[in-house]
Amino acid sequence: MPYTVTPTALPGVLILEPKVFGDARGFFFESFNARDFAQCTGLDVPFVQDNHSKSAKGVLRGLHYQIEHPQGKLVRVTQGEVFDVAVDLRRSSPHFGKWEGVLLSADNKRQLWIPPGFAHGFLVTSDSAEFLYKTTDYWYPEHERCLHWNDPALGVEWPVAAAPLLAAKDQAGLPLQSAATFA
């Protein structure tokens, strides 16, 4: 199998570890192959958009989601390290409001699959990080929503010693009790 797939405590959120071929020259791996992804995860999802960001240490992006046109995301880091978080926003789920956090880095080459119906965010824990992700739907800014990163109802245990660096939209994130969620 090209990936080792590990379920997390949140059903549907998966850690994927690709098979890496390395020697003294460096390494090679397939970062994505639709046939292998479907075979290993049981998911046949269309990816329609790739995104790439670079952030400095202490930057926290999220917790983002789209209330209409929800996106599934396959995320990974190509430089540096992040603490990546998914939050279940499906009210019908027994895990509603629960979160999962995973360290993703250029070194461990892990990927995280976050299904539609989840909020997503990450905190850069290295000097900088480059973050890439595939999405199953396009970005619609009018449908984008944001949970407050530090909502006590969520209790995300971010590995921060000081306040993170936030964009204005992330500073204005809503608490879970006030946020639009999924059925």
C-alpha positions in Angstrom: 0.0 0.0 0.0 1.3 3.5 -0.8 -0.1 5.0 2.4 -0.4 3.8 5.9 -3.8 5.1 7.1 -4.4 5.6 10.8 -7.9 6.6 12.1 -8.1 9.3 14.7 -10.5 9.6 17.7 -12.8 11.6 15.3 -14.4 9.1 12.9 -13.6 10.1 9.3 -10.5 12.2 10.2 -7.5 10.1 9.0 -3.7 10.3 9.2 -2.0 9.2 6.0 1.7 8.4 5.9 3.1 7.9 2.4 5.6 5.3 1.5 8.9 7.2 1.3 11.9 6.0 -0.7 15.1 7.5 0.6 18.8 7.1 0.4 21.9 9.2 0.7 20.7 11.4 -2.2 17.5 12.4 -0.6 13.9 11.0 -0.9 11.0 10.5 -3.2 7.3 9.8 -2.6 4.0 10.3 -4.3 2.2 13.0 -2.4 -1.1 12.1 -4.0 -2.5 9.5 -6.3 -6.3 9.4 -6.7 -6.5 5.6 -7.2 -4.3 4.8 -4.2 -6.1 7.4 -2.0 -9.4 5.8 -2.8 -8.1 2.3 -2.3 -6.4 3.1 1.1 -9.2 5.3 2.6 -12.3 3.9 0.9 -13.1 7.5 -0.2 -13.7 8.5 -3.8 -13.7 12.3 -3.6 -13.0 14.8 -6.3 -10.3 17.4 -5.5 -10.9 20.7 -7.3 -8.5 23.1 -5.8 -4.9 23.1 -4.3 -3.9 25.8 -1.9 -0.4 26.7 -0.6 0.5 29.1 2.3 3.6 30.1 4.1 3.5 31.4 7.6 5.9 32.5 10.3 6.3 30.9 13.8 3.4 31.5 16.0 0.9 32.2 13.2 -2.5 30.5 13.8 -4.8 30.1 10.8 -8.3 29.0 11.6 -10.5 27.5 12.7 -12.1 27.8 9.2 -15.0 26.1 7.4 -17.6 26.9 4.8 -21.2 26.6 5.9 -22.4 26.1 2.3 -20.1 24.2 -0.1 -18.3 22.5 2.8 -14.8 21.3 1.9 -13.0 18.1 2.5 -9.3 18.8 2.9 -6.2 16.7 2.4 -3.5 18.7 4.2 0.3 18.4 4.5 3.5 20.5 5.3 6.4 20.8 2.8 8.6 23.0 5.0 8.6 23.3 8.8 6.1 22.0 11.3 2.5 22.8 12.3 0.0 21.6 14.9 -3.0 20.8 12.8 -6.5 20.7 14.2 -9.9 19.4 13.0 -13.2 20.2 14.9 -16.4 18.2 14.3 -19.2 20.6 13.6 -21.9 18.1 12.7 -24.7 18.4 15.3 -25.8 14.8 14.5 -22.4 13.4 15.4 -21.7 12.0 18.8 -18.4 13.8 18.5 -19.9 17.3 17.9 -17.5 20.0 19.2 -14.7 17.5 19.8 -11.3 18.2 18.2 -8.2 16.2 17.1 -4.7 17.6 16.8 -1.8 16.2 14.8 1.8 17.3 14.3 2.4 17.6 10.5 5.9 18.4 9.3 8.2 18.2 6.3 10.2 15.6 8.2 7.3 13.2 9.1 5.5 13.7 5.7 2.2 12.9 7.3 -1.0 14.1 5.7 -4.4 14.6 7.4 -7.8 14.0 5.7 -10.5 16.3 7.2 -14.0 15.5 5.8 -16.6 18.1 5.0 -18.5 19.2 8.2 -15.3 20.0 10.2 -13.6 23.2 11.0 -9.8 23.3 10.4 -6.9 25.3 11.6 -3.2 25.1 12.3 -0.5 26.7 14.4 3.1 27.0 13.1 5.5 25.6 15.6 8.7 25.9 13.6 10.4 29.1 12.5 8.2 29.0 9.4 6.1 26.5 7.6 4.7 25.9 4.1 1.3 24.3 4.1 -0.4 22.7 1.1 -3.9 21.3 0.9 -6.3 19.9 -1.6 -10.0 20.7 -1.3 -13.2 18.9 -2.5 -15.0 22.2 -3.3 -14.0 25.7 -4.3 -13.5 28.6 -1.9 -16.6 30.8 -1.5 -15.7 33.7 0.7 -19.4 34.5 1.4 -19.8 31.1 3.0 -16.6 31.0 5.0 -17.0 30.9 8.8 -14.5 30.9 11.6 -14.6 29.5 15.1 -12.7 31.3 17.8 -9.4 29.5 18.1 -9.4 29.7 22.0 -13.1 28.9 22.7 -13.2 27.2 26.1 -16.2 25.0 24.9 -13.8 23.4 22.4 -10.8 23.2 24.7 -8.2 22.9 21.9 -4.8 22.4 23.6 -2.7 24.6 21.3 1.0 24.3 22.0 1.5 28.0 22.6 3.4 29.9 25.2 2.3 33.4 24.0 -0.7 34.7 22.1 -0.6 33.5 18.5 -0.4 35.8 15.5 -3.9 36.0 14.0 -5.6 37.5 11.0 -8.5 39.9 11.7 -11.0 37.3 10.5 -9.5 34.8 13.0 -9.6 37.3 15.8 -13.3 37.7 15.1 -14.1 34.0 15.2 -17.3 32.9 16.9 -17.6 30.6 19.9 -19.1 27.2 19.1 -22.5 28.1 20.8 -22.9 31.1 18.4 -21.5 29.5 15.3 -23.4 28.2 12.3 -22.9 24.4 12.2 -24.0 21.4 10.1 -27.0 19.1 10.6 
